[in-house]
């Protein structure tokens, strides 16, 4: 059994990087609601206008983080395509 795309060795052993849309589809298929699900649920129980204000703020923060993460993901995928080493060759555990 090989490694899946969530494991770094998947890429080390030649696995093809997934496109962001493919990652999103896999996440949706698992039913994962995200690391902010509990906080969003708590905020959703708040009264207006506090609820709307806090939900907009959390959405803005999440979108900002997503853009930053996607940018970094694209950088790493480019490095993989160029054959750059993405692990420490001197690490005794590799």
Buried (B, 14 or more C-beta within 10 A) or exposed (E): EEEEBEEEEBBBEEBEBBEBEEBEEBEEEEEEEEEBEEEBEEBEEEEEEEEEEBBEEBEEEBEEEEEEEEEEBEEEBEEBEEEEEEEEEEEEEE
